[in-house]
Amino acid sequence: MPSSAGPSIDTITEGGRVTQVGEGQEAEESAPVMTFGAPTAGEILAERYELVEHINNDSAGRLVWRGVDVVLRRPVAVVLRYPGGDSATEMLQAAVAASRVIHPNLVGVYDAIDESERAYVVREWVDGRSLRELVVEGPLDPARATAIGNAVASALASVHATGMVHGNVHPGTVMISDDGRVVLADARTDCADSQENDVRAVGGILYFALTGHWPHAEAPLRGATAGHGRAGIVDAVRDASGSIAAPRQVRAGVPAYLDDLTMDLLDGEIAPPTSDVLAAELGRLDVPAEDHFLDQTGTIRFTADPGDEPSPLAAAGGRKVAVGIAGLLAVALVALLVGISVFDGDDDSPRTQPVAGPSASAPASGDATSPAARIRPLTIEDVRIIDPGGDRGELRNAERVIDGDEDKGWETATYQNSGKFGNLPGKTGMGVWIDLGEPHSVKSVRAVLSSTGASAELRTGNADFPSTSSGDKQLVAAYTDRIGQPFEEHNGTTMTFNGFNPEEKYQYLLFWITELPEKESGEGWKLGVQEITVQGS
């Protein structure tokens, strides 16, 4: 019986005709050896799929045909091998795994059939080119590179949500159709790969799209045949130690924030975000240019000014980063003016003095002579719930947000009248206060939530206050410096804030919730904070 399944298809354009190659591999020059089980033009497989034209073969011996689904009257690609049976097990298993995920940025899979004499996978036919071929004409502009990266990250997020790994993300498996759709092809079943490697591969896609160079010399493109290898793929510019140059050093016009994001993803010492978080970040950057001055979306992290040429040796920890707000095509640093809040007359006073900035003896982070600090998880010394205007009944179990167990966390009460704290009398929000014990250079803060739809932001301040109602009010009034962009009705369950100034040190942080998601039952609004982690040095 046919079963829905299948990985995706790569494309090669020859003489103006779109041809498709299975498994993201290069086509062989030789014609197939015709034996029993070999297909012929006009043959109808499974009483449904008519074979129209033999396009090419891939390196694994599979034949790629253009076909037609005679029932639905739509073009299809048929990837066939003979004999079937045990020799086709891996191909069919990969097809079954891929068929479980349906997403607009993944190539569709329709059928996987084993007839013993031969086996075949029926998949979506895509008119277009792979990213590998597209960039042959020259590097892409930042807006298009961002859009492609966003599409790939979104596809990976859908794959990862099922617990699976794609395992084969490279320029040959990223396809751009003639109508502009970006799809990811050729998922593998190799369990040696990981979701983290998938996410880091998006950095390689961005680097390749922006520069035309491939940053992974030690990892040739999987699926390439002997004799083809990395044909058309130029290695990244490297220094004597093998370190790659940043995209902005390879070509002019790459925005600093996109350069920084790309290099962070490629830096093995920096923990990457999850694929859904990366997709959300790239989604904020993927905004039409004319909208950028009206909606200041985008990352708030920047590398050195355009006039500064950092060394090709610079890793993520050695690149200059400043806080600001970016347009996709125009980079600007915006100084944040923070008003001084006046306390309401409470007698409670801070127990700790404000945190000082970097000491005079500490080398600046942009100093080329200072070694890059290794990014690692930071220890959270203390945590508590901040609830100004509340009845103090939701303060228990704060320690669960730092216990390393995402299945257990702290929960708000269920609110019946509104999920927006601003709509509740005397209550603008509530959150989780974090004390790192001493000032640290912080790279990112990641919060894992119980459900989607929440709105929250990250704030920082210079002092601790008493754990009382009036102390919480003073703390919220004093913590006015926001890190990164707020998340509004976030469609994921993970929020990552990475807008920290590397030339400042931080001890106190406040994860501040402004809106709760509605419960699935529709009976009120509630949120759980399952885990908060801090990365830094």
Summary of the structure (lengths in Angstrom):
residues: 537
radius of gyration: 26.4
end to end distance: 56.5
largest distance: 91.0
contacts: 1772
relative contact order: 0.10
helix: 20%
strand: 27%
